[in-house]
């Protein structure tokens, strides 16, 4: 019944600050904005793949223990070199990143201004095709 993931919408406190982070720091193209709905839609090639919606400055911060999204992963082009460039760009913007090797993916973990957990990743191997349990392989630090 389901063909693919359509889009993801996350809640943020400050629409403008979050839009700057996703558009300028991460380089995701803004597709459209709605001042009345307090939303920004971003595109990764479709009409909208990702969106943010403002819920106000008094909202509690994202938490590992709260029900909801654990993290959102964005695929990066350019393999490990693309991941290195993303790491340098994020660190230049003052974002703290944690590079992780999951074998099937090589990843950078970090948070947006509201504490929403994010991942940038590249494929590491096709091992998961013959060994689905490799998706749960112990992670190790990734040297970039």
HUMODA-V238172 format. One record per residue. N is the residue number from 1. SS is DSSP state (H for helix, E for strand, C for the rest). Layout:
BEGIN
n | ss
N | SS
N | SS
END
This chain:
BEGIN
n | ss
1 | C
2 | C
3 | C
4 | C
5 | C
6 | C
7 | C
8 | E
9 | E
10 | E
11 | E
12 | E
13 | C
14 | C
15 | H
16 | H
17 | H
18 | H
19 | H
20 | H
21 | H
22 | H
23 | H
24 | H
25 | H
26 | C
27 | C
28 | C
29 | E
30 | E
31 | E
32 | E
33 | E
34 | E
35 | C
36 | C
37 | C
38 | C
39 | E
40 | E
41 | E
42 | E
43 | E
44 | C
45 | C
46 | C
47 | C
48 | C
49 | C
50 | E
51 | E
52 | E
53 | E
54 | E
55 | C
56 | C
57 | C
58 | C
59 | C
60 | C
61 | C
62 | C
63 | C
64 | C
65 | C
66 | C
67 | C
68 | C
69 | C
70 | C
71 | C
72 | E
73 | E
74 | E
75 | E
76 | C
77 | C
78 | C
79 | H
80 | H
81 | H
82 | H
83 | H
84 | H
85 | H
86 | H
87 | H
88 | H
89 | H
90 | H
91 | H
92 | H
93 | C
94 | C
95 | C
96 | C
97 | C
98 | E
99 | E
100 | E
101 | E
102 | C
103 | C
104 | C
105 | E
106 | E
107 | E
108 | E
109 | E
110 | E
111 | E
112 | C
113 | C
114 | C
115 | C
116 | C
117 | E
118 | E
119 | E
120 | E
121 | E
122 | E
123 | E
124 | C
125 | C
126 | C
127 | H
128 | H
129 | H
130 | H
131 | C
132 | H
133 | H
134 | H
135 | H
136 | H
137 | C
138 | C
139 | C
140 | E
141 | E
142 | C
143 | C
144 | C
END
